[in-house]
Amino acid sequence: MHGLFRWSSKWWPGLIPLLVFWLIAAWTNTVALESDLAARSGTALKDTVLDKTRVAVEGRDVTLAADAFSEDGRRGAVALVEAVPGVRLVNDETRLVPEAKPFVWSAERDVVRVTLGGSAPLPATKGRMLEAARASLGGVEVVDQMSLARGAPPRFDNAAQLLIEQIAKLKDGKITISDSNVTLSGMARDLGGREAIAAALKNLPEGFKVANDIKAPPYVFQAYKDPVAVTLTLSGYVPDNNAHAALVAAAGRKFFNEKVVDNLKASVGAPSGFAAAVVPALGALSRLSTGTLVVSDREVKLSGDALYDTAATQVRAGPGKDFPQGFQYKAEISVKPAAAPVDGTVCQQLFSELLSKGSIRFEPARAVIDPDSAGLLDRLIETALRCPAAMIEIAGHTDTDGDDASNQALSEKRAQAVADYLVKAGLPPDRFTAVGYGSTQPVAGNDTDEGKAQNRRIEFLVR
């Protein structure tokens, strides 16, 4: 018996390595089995629509945790794992994604970024929206604050895709879908942006209702009169090509001496009566030595230096009845320091130079001064103020159209209208003599329209 014990004590330690090898083999086989089941379970689920999917295997038992977007989708996922060969039991820890009531999604733009918030119905939808936002916004930062939820209205994907495309047209603002209601607020980035967004919204899927409160940026026209460069620079926007041409032509008539620099662009979004307000405002600017005109929507602002006191008072009062209803006028007008006095000879030279650059215009066949001549008349008045002792003849001339008696009468009336204008500006009436010469002193042939236009003239003669 004692010998038997000695024999057994010699062999049993040899069993320990065998036991270790067996345990290692069993553990290795189990790990391999579990890994295999996990991989095949994942493959089975690859075409399912789930979120936060987690597969854990213990032996041949599989625990499936995931957020599903429908009850059928949840049950189908569990069934797919149950059908994997080798799976004995599926521990179902799936759940439905919460339902959002109401289902709200939003896109908000500020100065530096765009934030997508609210709910998205599926991971793929969420991904597509992020991709579309980044593509349409170029380098603008896109922040994702969207969560997943059930309850999206029908055709939500199409609606959200169209609305994301509108974000790039906003300077700032917010777009929201709440169930089937769409709201937009904020400021368009460019003129025409508001109209472009409104046009795009017509393509929203059927069933969506829109409340659009996108505002347009100010519709701005600017004009700057520079006495040093002798230019009038026009910039900003005009309603269309016809208005563009009309305003540039009006500037050419009113600014007899300045070169018109045209930087205008045509764009939609002008308030009603915009061009009709710009024309008389340009007339007021033409009376200034230097000045800036800014027309922003329905607000007209004019600043600069008038040539003399009465002109400053008149320009501050504004164009009055010539402005369309609804436009506001603000003027900050000072008076240019008076130029040095000159003698009669220099005064005559200055008058001649001014009238060689522009003509005092009248209504056809009448002695009513055209408002386009206000800028030239103010310069003539400024010159007359520099030679206060000079006596001045205002001579009226016509072309040969019509009979001699009519031409004589018209030339006299036009000369007197100019004299009255100067007296109204504050000059003494005894300094001026209005004389009409009819068609007796032509400076060009009367056989062409150009020649006739040259003959229809007012001259200032220092006596």
C-alpha positions, 0 to 999 in steps of 0.5 A, spaced: 500 500 500 505 504 501 508 503 495 502 504 491 502 511 494 509 512 492 507 510 485 501 515 484 505 521 487 510 520 482 505 521 476 499 526 478 504 532 477 504 530 470 497 531 469 497 539 471 500 541 464 495 536 461 490 540 464 493 547 462 493 545 455 486 543 455 484 549 458 488 553 453 485 549 448 478 550 450 478 557 451 482 558 444 476 554 441 471 558 445 474 565 443 474 563 436 467 561 436 465 567 439 469 571 434 466 567 429 459 568 431 460 576 432 463 577 425 457 573 422 452 576 426 455 583 424 455 581 417 447 579 417 446 586 420 450 590 415 443 592 411 439 593 416 438 601 419 440 601 426 443 606 430 448 605 436 449 597 434 453 593 439 453 585 438 456 581 444 457 574 444 458 569 450 459 562 448 453 561 443 449 566 446 449 573 443 446 580 446 444 585 441 443 592 443 441 597 438 436 603 436 431 601 431 427 606 427 421 602 426 418 596 430 419 591 424 426 594 423 427 592 430 424 585 430 427 583 423 434 585 426 433 580 432 431 575 427 437 576 423 441 574 428 437 568 431 438 565 424 446 565 424 448 558 424 451 556 431 447 562 435 443 558 441 440 564 444 439 572 442 438 576 448 434 582 445 436 589 448 434 593 442 429 599 443 426 604 438 429 611 437 424 616 441 419 619 437 419 627 436 413 630 437 413 635 433 418 633 429 423 639 428 429 640 424 433 647 423 439 650 420 441 657 423 447 661 420 450 666 424 457 670 422 462 664 422 458 658 422 452 654 420 449 649 425 444 644 424 440 642 429 433 638 431 432 631 429 434 627 423 429 621 421 435 616 419 443 616 420 443 616 412 439 622 412 443 626 417 449 624 413 446 627 407 444 633 410 451 634 413 454 633 406 450 637 402 451 643 407 458 643 407 458 642 399 453 648 398 457 653 403 464 652 401 469 653 407 464 655 412 464 651 418 458 646 419 456 644 426 452 638 427 447 638 433 442 633 430 439 627 434 436 621 431 428 621 432 422 618 429 416 622 426 419 625 420 413 628 416 412 624 409 418 627 404 422 630 409 428 628 406 426 632 399 424 638 403 430 638 408 435 638 402 432 643 398 432 648 404 439 646 405 441 649 399 438 656 401 442 657 407 448 659 402 443 665 400 443 667 407 447 672 410 444 670 417 438 667 419 434 660 421 430 655 417 426 650 421 421 644 419 416 643 424 412 637 422 410 640 415 410 647 417 417 651 414 419 657 417 424 662 414 427 668 417 433 673 417 437 677 411 439 675 404 446 675 403 445 679 396 440 683 392 436 678 389 437 673 394 430 673 397 427 673 390 431 666 389 429 663 395 422 665 394 422 662 387 426 655 390 420 654 396 415 653 390 419 646 389 417 644 396 414 637 396 406 637 396 404 638 403 409 643 406 406 650 408 411 656 408 412 662 412 417 666 409 420 672 412 427 673 409 429 680 408 433 683 402 439 687 404 438 695 403 438 697 395 443 702 395 445 707 389 451 712 390 453 718 387 460 722 389 462 728 386 469 730 386 471 737 384 479 735 384 478 729 379 472 733 376 468 726 376 461 724 378 462 716 380 455 712 380 455 705 384 451 701 387 444 698 383 439 700 379 432 696 377 434 694 370 438 696 364 433 701 362 433 704 368 441 704 368 441 707 361 436 713 363 440 714 370 446 715 366 443 719 361 440 724 367 447 724 370 450 727 363 445 732 363 445 735 370 453 734 371 455 739 365 462 739 367 464 732 370 466 726 367 461 720 369 464 714 371 459 708 371 460 703 376 452 701 376 449 694 376 442 692 375 439 688 380 432 686 382 429 688 389 428 696 388 423 699 392 417 702 387 419 709 385 426 708 386 429 711 379 424 716 380 427 718 386 434 718 384 433 723 378 431 729 382 436 727 388 442 727 382 439 734 381 440 736 388 447 733 388 449 737 381 448 744 385 454 742 390 461 743 389 463 737 392 458 732 395 455 724 396 448 722 395 446 715 398 439 712 396 438 706 401 431 703 400 427 709 401 432 713 404 435 719 401 441 722 404 445 728 401 451 731 404 456 736 401 458 743 400 453 748 396 456 754 392 452 760 396 447 761 401 441 761 398 443 754 394 444 751 401 437 753 403 434 750 397 438 744 397 436 742 404 429 743 403 430 738 398 426 736 391 419 736 395 414 734 390 419 731 385 420 725 390 415 719 390 411 718 396 414 714 401 421 717 400 425 720 406 430 726 404 436 728 409 441 733 407 447 735 411 449 741 407 454 746 408 457 752 404 463 752 400 468 758 402 467 764 398 472 764 392 477 770 391 474 776 388 476 777 380 475 783 376 470 784 370 475 781 365 476 775 369 469 774 370 467 774 363 472 769 361 469 765 367 462 765 364 465 764 357 468 757 360 462 755 363 457 756 358 462 753 353 462 746 357 454 746 358 448 750 355 442 753 360 436 748 357 429 750 357 422 746 355 421 746 348 418 753 345 417 755 352 421 760 357 421 755 363 428 753 365 429 745 365 431 743 372 437 739 369 440 746 368 441 748 376 448 745 377 450 750 371 446 756 373 449 755 380 456 755 378 454 762 374 451 765 380 458 763 384 462 767 378 457 773 378 458 773 386 466 774 385 465 780 381 460 784 385 461 791 381 460 788 374 454 789 370 452 783 366 447 783 360 444 776 359 443 775 352 438 770 349 438 767 342 434 762 338 435 758 332 431 760 325 425 755 326 419 759 326 418 766 324 422 772 326 417 775 331 416 769 335 423 768 336 425 775 338 419 774 343 422 767 346 429 769 346 427 775 350 423 771 355 428 766 356 433 771 358 429 774 363 427 767 366 435 767 367 435 774 370 429 772 375 433 766 377 439 770 379 435 775 382 431 769 386 438 767 388 440 773 392 443 777 386 441 785 386 436 786 380 440 792 377 446 788 375 442 785 370 439 786 363 436 781 359 436 782 352 433 778 346 436 777 339 432 772 336 435 768 331 440 774 328 446 772 331 447 764 329 454 761 331 453 755 327 449 753 321 441 752 322 441 746 317 442 741 322 440 739 329 446 740 332 447 747 329 440 749 331 442 746 338 448 751 338 444 757 336 439 756 342 443 759 347 444 764 353 450 768 353 453 772 359 456 779 357 460 783 362 459 790 360 
